[in-house]
Amino acid sequence: MQAEDMESSMESPNLEFEYGDTDTLTAELSELYSYTEEPEFALNRDYFEEDFRSHARGRRWIELTVEEQRAYVMRLLDALEVTDRDKRLKVARAILYLAQGVFDECDTEVDVLHWSRHNVFLLYDMGIFTALLELLSMEIDNSQACSSAVRKPAISLADSTELRVLLSIMYLMVETIRVQTEDDRPEWRAAREAFKNELGSPLYNGEPFALLLFTMVTKFCSMNAPHFPMKKVLLLLWKTILFTLGGFEELQEMKVRGRERLNLPPLPEDSIKVVRAMRAASPPASAMELIEQQQQQKRGRRSRRPLVKQDSLDTYNERDPFKNDDARDEEEDPEDTDSGIEGEVDPLDRDVLIQPPPPPPPLRPPTERVNFPKGLPWAPKVREKDIEHFLETSRNKFIGFTLGNDIETLVGLPRPIHESVKTLKQHKYVSIAEVQIKREDELQQCPLTLGEEEVEETPAEMLYLGMLPNLSQYVIALLKLLLAAAPTSKAKTDSINILADVLPEEMPITVLQSMKLGIDVNRHKEIIVKAISALLLLLLKHFKLNHIYQFEIVSQHLVFANCIPLILKFFNQNIMSYISAKNSICVLDFPHCVVHEMPELTAESLEAGDSNQFCWRNLFSCINLLRILNKLTKWKHSRTMMLVVFKSAPILKRALKVKQAMMQLYVLKLLKIQTKYLGRQWRKSNMKTMSAIYQKVRHRLNDDWAYGNDIDARPWDFQAEECALRESIEKFNSRRYDRNRNGDFTPVDNCLQSVLGQRVDLPEDFHYSYEMWLEREVFSQPIQWEGLLQNP
């Protein structure tokens, strides 16, 4: 393992990966289907042609006029309503073939995608989605299928046929309509907006469509419906939320508009552009390199080792007089090797240090040398409470008393403090979340004076309202699935079976079939991790923008469901091999497999895999999980201490071997927040990582992350912090969503006549039992009237 790590750290190339909402449309469509579903493509075509032949009389689908195509789709729509289950399935397969792009009539993959797009907009226009939704609801409530699946010892593809067909059509419709192209017709653009509003509004049984899919997830995880095809459900759920709420670029635009609405200054930079412009740094040295280096030092070699990979920061700081000339400040984990490797600089060697270092040997090609721009990528930020804290400390020191929440009065403070405060105020950043918290406090304190809050009915607001009653169940279910799909998870008898929609009815008998199924299972798990990680990140980001307490309740449910150790467990593997995994068979991917002749598969071709430098979905999943971990721990002292307690530093440091700037940035952020708690020895032996943090992560001007002066000053009380946060969340939910919340403030009617004159709705049969009620409730009850005259 150590030899592998050393080799990968020496040779890992820069990964040309561009992060986005999704991969290419072709890749996203191909991931919908398992390789075991491949024979079903021909089945869909056969059912379509069998029905279409009697209708079109020798003509092909692509030769019909739009009106003729509409007439045929209407006929299919009528046939969907038959009671015979098998006939319904045949019609659904014919519709799926249309949505897949009538591939038998196409010569190229481009043609398939063109006709798929044309047909999907036609199907939506004819109302197919609503009909499919009714069928999906029927299948979810099909207790007979559920009970037979629960009793089965082994579940296979055949148990979820109807559900898979319905979910595939719905996914193709959502994904195809979601993606915009330049040559879209005006009616298609209008259809996209209409479909987006439909999916996000509570039109389906009084709740958004995503809620139905969340219900499927919880039903599956509670073992009541083990036959549900979970991969397709999760992909459809992710794409529905991405479509209705918006992706990362839409989020950035919404954030800009939200700041304008609250009269806050504009954002100092566009974070998406800054991250895309970043370059990756070389990974830290491994333990093997450090041990070899120590042996060289013992032999008296003081010069720089030619095999040590130069950090790109060395290029940046070539004439830094404080940079150690020998390679002793290469990084290590305290767990990995003896602390004796790292030593203080000998005073006799100081003269070596103050000379400019010799030029490094030209081991790398000149194209790999990174020229960093002058200055740092991020504008520094300061919170108002940081300025308050700075002023309180200064007043205590120089005057001897404090003024509370006052950041304006500088009387009695020396001139340098004035300059410091001026600099801090120049970089003051007020977030939307801070404004929302302040507003919420005001509403809690003055409910009558400020009156009702006007809540905008955004798609995120409607989704939160629908999710709120069962939010913890949804979060736990998603994390259970993430755990089951993680590559580090061991198979347990009581864990969820997520392979119901990938295992064939007959298990493989040849070595080739077994290899193909093994690749399919691994790919299946990778896609589930991708969908869940992207879904959770989207929910956190949208809820945070909509209202900070909506974000806080989701993140608290995640923390209580052990999301932090789960993500760390995910990264506690050889992350380079996970990112470069070859779990795909290109010739079996849709739409390639339906257009081209199928070559003969061999064990060698399956082992070789594709020629890609990395697996897009796995790198995407890793970045998403790191971003989720950042969101959960940011500004939360107790959760940051969880990272320290779970020994996340060596795990995260290994992830720095991946030479991709965005992934490195989020790893460095997680290391930065816990650096002060890792001790001086760790910081001293990880100077390269410290330099990378300084260079790549945003600075908070009075954050002493690199020094750790207050380790003992702040107690770690996880329960108290989380309980205080929970109390604020519950007050927010009660005020905003509890319809009976104003019971204490409702005016009391003291007029006897108006109270007695109020009309009371009585049940229809009340007059039959009226006399019995009087006897039981009035006459037989002793009333002590004098009790009213006595003081209570």
Secondary structure, 3 states (H helix, E strand, C coil): CHHHHHHHHHHCCCCCCCCCCCCCHHHHHHCCCCHHHCHHHHHHHHHHHHHHHHHHCCCCHHHCCHHHHHHHHHHHHHHCCCCCHHHHHHHHHHHHHHHCCCHHHCCCHHHHHHHHHHHHHHHHHCCHHHHHHHHHHHHHCCHHHHHHHHHCCCCCHHHHHHHHHHHHHHHHHHHHHHCCCCCCCHHHHHHHHHHHHHHHCCCECCECHHHHHHHHHHHHHCCCCCCCCHHHHHHHHHHHHHHHHCCHHHHHHHHHHHHHHCCCCCCCCCHHHHHHHCCCCCCCCCHHHHHHHHHHHHCCCCCCCCCCCCCHHHHHCCCCCCCCCCHHHCCCCCCCCCHHHCCCCCHHHHHHHCCCCCCCCCCCCHHHCCCCCCCCCCCCEECHHHHHHHHHHHHHHHCCCCCCCCCCCCCCCCHHHHHHHHHHHHCECCCHHHHHHHHHHHHHHCHHHHCCCCCCCCHHHHHHHHHHHHHHHHHHHHHHHHHHHCCCCCCCCCCCCCCCCCCCCCCCCCHHHHHHHHHHHHHHHHHHHHHHHHHHHHHHHHHHHHCHHHHHHHHHHHHHCCHHHHHHHHHCCCHHHHHCCCCCCHHHCCCHHHHCCCCCCCHHHHHHCCCCCCCHHHHHHHHHHHHHHHHHHCCCHHHHHHHHHCCHHHHHHHHCCCCCHHHHHHHHHHHHHHHHHCCHHHHHHCHHHHHHHHHHCCCECCCCCCCCCCCCCCCCCHHHHHHHHHHHHHHHHHHHHCCCCCHHHCCCCCCHHHHHCCCCCCCHHHHCCHHHHHHHHHHCCCCCHHHHCCCC
